[in-house]
Amino acid sequence: MVGIVIVSHSNTLAEGVRELAAEMAGPEVKLELAGGLAEEGALGTDAVRVMEAIGRADSGDVVLVLMDLGSAVLSAETALDFLTPEQRESVLLCEAPLVEGAVAAAVAARLGEPLAEVAKEARGGLQGKVAQLGAGEPAAPGPAGTSAPLEEGLTLRLDIRNPLGLHARPAARFVQTAAGFDANVQVMNLTSGRGPASGRSLNGLATLGIRQGHEILVSAHGPQAAAALDALAALAKRDFDEQAAPATPPTPVAPPAAPPDAGQALTGLPGAPGIVSGPARHFRPLDPEIPTGSSGDPEAEWEALTRALDQVRTEIRSARESVAARAGDYSAAIFDAHLLFLDDEALLGPARHAIFDDGKNAAEAWHEAAEAVAAEYRALDDEYLQARAEDLTGVARQVVAALTGAAATGTLSAPGIVVAADLTPADTASLDQDLALGIATAAGSPTSHSAILARSLGIPAAVGLGEGLLSVPEGAELLLDGDAGTVHVDPDAELAAEYKRRSAERKQAAQSARAAASEPSVTLDGRRIEVVANIGSPEDVAAAIENGAEGVGLLRTEFLFLERDSMPSEDEQVAAYTSVAKGLEGRPLILRTLDVGADKPLPYLPQRPEANPFLGVRGIRLALEQPELLETQLRAVLRTAAEYPLKVMFPMVATLDEYRQAKAVLADVRAGLERAGAPTPDELDVGVMIEVPAAALAAEQFVPEVGFFSLGTNDLTQYTMAAERGNAAVAGLADGLHPSVLRLIRTVAEAAKEHGKWAGICGELASDPVAVPVLVGLGIAELSANAPAIPAVKQAVRGLDGEAARDLAEQALELSSAAEVRQLVADEAAVPSRSPAS
């Protein structure tokens, strides 16, 4: 089999190329790296490292070498000089593109093709991209029913039922699904005549202007063309996994407005409900200056753009996590589309061309590419899709800021009502909710992602108020009615009093809800169910307590380990865990030890690439392979538990032997601390996360040795149903209320009860009020939910009768699908049914 060597100035890039190629071709192909220099993180190439990689890749057959730019070619040529004449005969330096070439070559090598054929496949790696980027203008609309000029292949017609068409979220699901198959997928809007466009490009799909009621033609060709179309058909049948939302009112054309007078009302559109008053605080997003010219080094400019994209990717993920913690995962999914912008070839291709062919600097090249695509959004006749242009320009602004060192978002200096021309989702997510009392924008619509975020975050908002809003003086008193979409400037005393009365009524209702949230969750027949929170950092504690959490049932400790270059010290971990425990003010805390794997690797802990990281070395397996990692964390756990009510649990345990090994490490660590005279707790409650069906089925063997069980229903469902929760093609199976998953939950709950232990749920299922009656009926004693869901979960518990819940659970176990279980709950318990989170 042909071996492959990847030569790159960046070791990180080389590892990424290998990961992608291995994912496509499998682990059998030898993919060796010669990336970067010996000094960690240094960019460059080294002929000796190339020679060594060739040696590792040579299994007695032949070796293909792929290189990125400049000195990589020189280093590869020099490496050949180090080889014997016989060795040189079996090595070919190939001019193919690095990424596409590596993937194509790896697939060909896996098929056992000879060196010449593997090289040919590598050289042809750009053909699909050239065809896509070289496409001409969109075809003119033709007669209804005519076939679009797509590439020859299998086809599928789909009617779009989504109220807002294929906007960012469903389009992202389409792209993610299409990209999961070895097939070239193209899309044509038969209704408007636009296209074709690549089904793997978010921007390509968006510029087709696919609206509700449109018919699209999807064409696929390639080895998995049929499977790709089947998956896309299933996705469309599920309405692209979009939750139903109430229709938003059409946006009227806002008339030009003069600067408002005192007492004048500005009328726009409802953005987010609520009434609030306060001084005007103008928010002016910083617009980084776009430099012109070039440094004269295209390679350096491209590397700078790559680093900036990585930085913004981290920023967007951080914003997503922040919004998820405050408003739920569905609201945070807005940022998934933003991440796709950073990898979209419709942006990267023109930027690359501008840098290498036109000699432009990275900031200018990226800005122009983004503006060109944004202009296509704005040219569409769909108001919702036009608003996506602002999403794109917001992300583009972040990238330019990362390149130039400028700030990308503005800030507020004092509490008040945010006044702005418009806000991007990143702007809205960055607002300090203690300072941003409300939001008023001159432009925008109720369907903008910023308005959606404002609603999710509970910030009253009025949008589309007109240019006159921007003339309101800084500090002027404003009265904002988010329900009506109005802003009153310097309202008179009578109007202010009326709105003050309405506001007081709202606050009273909110206070009543918060008061109920803090009350214990007790069923009608007196059974206490503990409702606690899932959190991911010390900053999440306040929101959890405010929503009525009785403690923390899952502290994800990954926040300490990710996005850094070295492992956190023992003292650093103690400080973080202590901060969480102090914030809980005596409430219980359950800490999960580090749960990472090859799918989210630590940069300072190299791992071999795995064909399926979800079934590889992750969770407790990785911790046992890296004892220093586990020992340091457990020392910090014991030191914190000596002062605070802390429990610990191990993730991804599949066998009792794994749990015993982890307990043995804990015992050794405790003994070491005691020998050193450090305080340790008299007892430490140790539990196990049940995420693997094997562990659930062995609950009877585990229970004598564990303190408690916590079921991670996200992974338990994934492994039980053989359905990856991130795979759109099988998302319908990944519902924790499937009877097969419920039977495993019952097995664990019954084993715990028989031995005087308890079992809880810490997955997304615990945040679903529809699931609460079934879980309580199965014998679950603790529900660990996302903070925003806690009040609803506690209310659901209070409305339950224990015997009725048990009967309901028994009926659920006899059904055949999660959908049937959800309907049963809706029918029997009169709880509104909702589909699982996508």
Order of alpha helices (4+ residues) and beta strands (2+ residues): beta-alpha-beta-alpha-beta-alpha-alpha-beta-alpha-alpha-alpha-beta-alpha-beta-beta-alpha-beta-alpha-beta-beta-beta-alpha-alpha-alpha-alpha-alpha-alpha-beta-alpha-beta-alpha-beta-beta-beta-alpha-beta-alpha-beta-alpha-beta-alpha-alpha-beta-alpha-beta-alpha-alpha-beta-alpha-alpha-beta-alpha-beta-alpha-alpha-alpha
